[in-house]
């Protein structure tokens, strides 16, 4: 598929470049930069309910009760973000966003405030709504989780899922989007490269990309590694704590998206009790950011065990070697940005 450049894409490209440059050179760039005064991304967990059981998902270690974000909570978030110069909302978490009973209504709130929205789905989105209904929600990007490399490996990894139905659903949506001439939402296929050798086979990765590239705009590979005892300093500050705010379905804001995997979860604040901007500058959060800039993680030892910090080089190498973009102006601009920041 070939995507075209539209004006709404320009901020995405510009902030992508600025954010990744600031991450790489974060130890010399001051936190007072406008780019860091507010989160660039707010990840909203509409629900932590899910209809697919993935053995490698950290949802298997979740101790929080299952619930659904209240409309009032999302309204508070949307009203504040709408006044910011730029921010992307990602509907993601440890659940399937499309399982929220009021999904369309909540998306309408974000759409009416012209907030760029990315949705990550296991495919339930395409089962619950028609292509025309999805297009009406004005989503910027739909990330589709597709792990494994064929029907057999997918169905084994993502128990309760159906590879062939997912491929058919994505194909049907892409066909309607093309026929109606919509530039968005972009379709991004996301695959996790697991530690086992069978999931690092270049031939299988190539076959996977050939299969899915005909119905998508991007293919992105994440890397899952087993944590080691010590951190490998990459010269980069943590992308998550500097640029991303996570809001759980009950309105609570955790320190980072992975903290609960390595230590007792710390909460920075709660929607309704404080503004997002004031929560973003909580003293504890600023302390951990300072630790990353100074290179002293004494008061945030959980960062030493975080695989996203330990394996930055492998993660970036896998992305460079395996990620795929459709042709078009945006793909070209992103390749130029990548050359500058890598």
C-alpha positions in Angstrom: 0.0 0.0 0.0 1.1 3.6 -0.6 0.2 6.3 1.8 0.2 10.0 1.0 1.3 13.0 2.9 -1.4 15.1 4.6 -1.0 18.2 6.7 -1.9 16.4 9.9 1.1 14.1 9.5 3.6 17.0 9.7 3.5 17.3 13.6 3.9 13.5 13.9 7.1 13.6 11.8 8.5 16.7 13.5 7.9 15.5 17.0 9.2 12.0 16.2 12.5 13.6 15.2 12.7 16.0 18.1 11.7 13.4 20.7 14.1 10.7 19.5 17.0 13.2 19.2 16.3 14.5 22.7 16.2 10.9 24.0 19.6 10.1 22.4 21.2 13.3 23.7 19.1 13.6 26.8 22.1 13.7 29.2 23.2 17.1 27.7 19.8 18.6 26.9 18.0 20.3 29.8 14.7 18.9 31.1 13.4 22.5 30.9 13.1 22.2 27.1 9.5 22.8 25.9 9.5 19.3 24.5 9.7 17.9 28.0 7.4 20.2 29.9 4.5 18.0 29.1 4.2 14.4 27.9 4.4 13.9 24.2 2.3 10.7 24.5 -0.5 9.9 26.9 -1.3 6.2 26.9 -4.9 5.5 28.1 -5.9 2.1 29.3 -9.6 2.1 28.5 -9.8 -1.3 30.1 -7.5 -4.1 31.3 -9.9 -6.7 30.1 -8.8 -8.9 27.2 -10.3 -11.7 25.2 -6.9 -13.2 24.1 -4.4 -15.0 26.4 -0.8 -14.3 25.4 1.6 -16.2 27.7 4.4 -13.6 27.3 2.1 -10.6 28.1 2.8 -9.0 31.5 -1.0 -9.0 32.0 -0.5 -12.5 33.4 1.2 -10.9 36.4 -1.5 -8.3 36.9 -3.0 -8.0 40.4 -5.3 -5.0 39.7 -9.0 -5.7 39.3 -10.5 -5.7 35.8 -12.4 -2.5 35.0 -13.3 0.1 32.4 -12.4 3.8 32.3 -15.3 6.1 33.2 -16.5 8.7 30.7 -15.9 11.5 33.2 -12.3 10.4 33.5 -11.7 10.5 29.8 -13.5 13.9 29.5 -11.1 15.4 32.1 -8.1 14.1 30.2 -9.3 15.1 26.8 -10.3 18.6 27.9 -6.8 19.2 29.3 -4.9 17.7 26.4 -6.9 19.7 23.9 -5.3 22.8 25.3 -1.8 21.6 24.8 0.2 22.5 21.7 0.7 18.9 20.7 0.1 15.5 22.2 -0.8 12.0 20.9 -3.2 9.8 22.8 -2.6 6.0 22.5 -5.3 3.7 23.5 -3.3 0.8 24.8 -2.5 -1.0 28.1 -2.8 -4.5 29.3 -6.2 -5.0 27.8 -8.1 -4.7 24.5 -9.5 -1.1 24.1 -12.3 -2.2 21.8 -13.8 -4.3 24.6 -14.9 -1.1 26.3 -18.7 -0.9 26.0 -18.6 2.8 25.2 -15.6 2.7 22.9 -17.2 4.7 20.1 -18.5 7.4 22.4 -15.0 7.8 24.0 -13.4 8.0 20.6 -15.9 10.6 19.6 -14.8 12.8 22.6 -11.2 12.7 21.4 -12.2 13.2 17.8 -14.3 16.3 18.5 -11.3 17.9 20.3 -9.0 17.1 17.3 -6.6 15.0 19.4 -4.5 12.6 17.4 -5.3 9.1 18.4 -3.5 5.8 18.0 -5.3 2.5 18.9 -3.6 -0.8 19.5 -5.9 -3.8 19.0 -5.7 -7.5 18.8 -8.3 -7.4 16.0 -11.5 -7.0 18.1 -11.9 -3.5 16.7 -12.5 -4.9 13.3 -15.0 -7.4 14.6 -17.0 -4.9 16.6 -17.2 -2.1 14.0 -17.6 -1.9 10.3 -14.8 -0.3 8.2 -17.0 2.7 7.6 -17.7 3.1 11.4 -13.9 2.9 12.1 -13.1 5.5 9.5 -15.7 7.9 11.0 -13.9 7.8 14.3 -11.0 9.7 12.6 -8.3 7.5 14.2 -4.8 8.5 13.1 -3.1 5.0 13.5 -4.3 1.5 14.2 -1.7 -0.8 15.5 -2.6 -4.5 15.1 -0.8 -7.0 17.3 0.2 -10.0 15.2 2.7 -12.3 16.9 4.2 -15.5 15.4 4.8 -15.8 11.7 2.0 -17.9 10.4 -1.4 -19.2 11.5 0.1 -22.1 13.5 2.6 -20.0 15.5 0.1 -17.1 15.9 -2.7 -19.3 17.3 -0.2 -21.0 19.7 1.1 -17.7 21.0 -2.1 -15.8 21.1 -4.6 -18.3 22.6 -8.1 -17.4 21.7 -7.1 -15.5 18.6 -7.7 -16.6 15.0 -4.9 -15.6 12.5 -6.8 -16.2 9.3 -9.8 -14.2 10.5 -7.5 -11.4 11.6 -5.8 -11.3 8.2 -9.2 -11.3 6.5 -10.5 -8.5 8.7 -7.5 -6.3 8.2 -7.6 -6.9 4.5 -11.3 -5.9 4.3 -10.6 -2.7 6.2 -7.6 -1.8 4.1 -9.7 -2.4 0.9 -12.5 -0.1 2.1 -10.1 2.6 3.2 -8.4 2.5 -0.2 -11.7 2.6 -2.1 -13.0 5.6 -0.1 -9.7 7.4 -0.5 -8.9 7.9 3.2 -5.2 8.7 4.1 -5.9 7.5 7.7 -5.9 5.5 9.8 -2.5 4.1 9.0 -2.4 0.3 9.6 0.7 -0.7 11.6 1.3 -4.4 12.1 3.2 -5.1 15.4 5.1 -8.2 16.0 7.2 -9.2 19.1 10.5 -10.9 18.6 10.6 -13.4 21.4 13.9 -14.8 22.9 13.5 -18.3 21.4 15.6 -18.8 18.2 12.5 -19.8 16.2 11.2 -16.3 16.5 14.5 -14.7 15.2 14.6 -16.7 11.9 15.2 -14.1 9.1 13.4 -16.3 6.5 10.3 -16.5 8.6 10.4 -12.8 9.3 10.7 -12.0 5.6 7.8 -14.3 4.8 5.7 -12.5 7.5 6.5 -9.1 6.0 5.6 -10.3 2.5 2.2 -11.5 3.8 1.2 -8.4 5.8 2.8 -5.7 3.7 0.0 -5.9 1.1 -2.6 -4.7 3.7 -0.6 -2.3 5.9 1.4 0.9 5.9 4.1 -0.2 8.4 5.4 -3.3 10.0 7.1 -2.8 13.4 9.0 -5.4 15.4 9.4 -5.1 19.2 12.0 -7.1 21.1 11.4 -9.1 24.2 14.4 -10.1 26.3 15.0 -11.7 29.6 16.1 -9.2 32.2 19.7 -9.2 33.4 21.1 -8.1 36.7 22.9 -4.9 35.5 22.0 -2.1 33.1 24.0 -1.5 29.9 24.4 2.2 29.6 23.3 3.2 26.1 23.9 6.9 26.4 20.1 7.4 26.1 17.7 8.5 28.8 14.5 6.5 29.3 12.0 7.3 26.6 9.1 6.3 28.8 9.6 8.5 31.9 10.6 11.5 29.8 7.9 11.5 27.2 5.1 9.1 28.0 2.4 9.3 30.7 0.3 6.2 31.3 -3.2 6.5 32.8 -4.8 3.3 34.0 -8.6 2.6 33.6 -9.3 3.9 37.2 -7.5 7.2 36.5 -4.3 6.4 38.4 -0.9 7.4 36.9 2.0 5.0 37.4 5.7 5.9 37.4 6.3 4.1 34.1 4.8 1.4 32.0 7.1 -1.3 33.2 7.7 -0.4 36.9 5.4 -3.1 38.2 7.5 -5.8 36.6 10.6 -5.0 38.7 9.3 -3.4 41.9 6.2 -2.4 43.9 4.2 -0.1 41.8 4.5 3.6 42.6 1.6 5.9 41.7 2.4 9.6 40.8 -1.2 10.9 41.0 -4.8 10.4 40.0 -7.0 12.0 37.4 -9.6 14.1 39.1 -7.4 14.9 42.1 -4.8 16.8 40.1 -4.1 18.0 36.6 -2.1 15.9 34.2 0.5 18.6 34.0 1.0 18.8 37.8 1.2 15.0 38.0 3.8 15.0 35.3 6.0 17.2 37.5 5.6 15.1 40.7 8.7 15.3 42.8 9.3 11.5 42.6 9.0 11.5 38.9 11.5 14.4 38.5 13.9 12.5 40.9 13.9 9.4 38.7 14.4 11.5 35.6 17.4 13.3 37.2 18.8 9.9 38.1 18.8 8.9 34.4 20.5 12.2 33.4 23.1 11.9 36.1 23.7 8.2 35.6 23.1 7.5 39.3 20.2 5.0 39.7 20.7 4.5 43.5 17.1 5.6 44.3 15.6 3.9 41.3 17.3 0.5 41.2 14.3 -1.0 39.3 15.6 0.8 36.2 18.7 -1.4 36.3 16.6 -4.5 35.7 14.4 -3.0 32.9 15.0 -4.9 29.7 14.0 -1.8 27.6 17.1 0.0 29.0 19.4 -3.1 29.0 18.7 -4.1 25.4 18.5 -0.7 23.6 21.1 -1.7 21.1 19.5 -4.9 20.2 16.0 -3.3 20.1 17.2 -0.6 17.7 19.1 -3.1 15.6 16.1 -5.3 15.2 14.0 -2.3 14.3 16.5 -1.1 11.7 16.9 -4.6 10.2 13.3 -5.7 10.1 10.9 -2.7 10.2 9.1 -2.0 7.0 7.5 1.2 5.6 5.2 1.6 2.6 6.3 4.0 0.0 5.4 7.6 0.1 6.5 11.0 1.4 6.1 10.1 5.1 8.2 7.0 4.8 10.9 9.0 3.1 10.9 11.7 5.9 11.0 9.1 8.6 14.0 7.4 7.0 15.8 10.8 6.9 14.9 11.4 10.6 16.2 7.9 11.5 19.5 8.6 9.9 19.9 11.7 12.0 19.0 10.1 15.4 20.4 6.6 15.2 
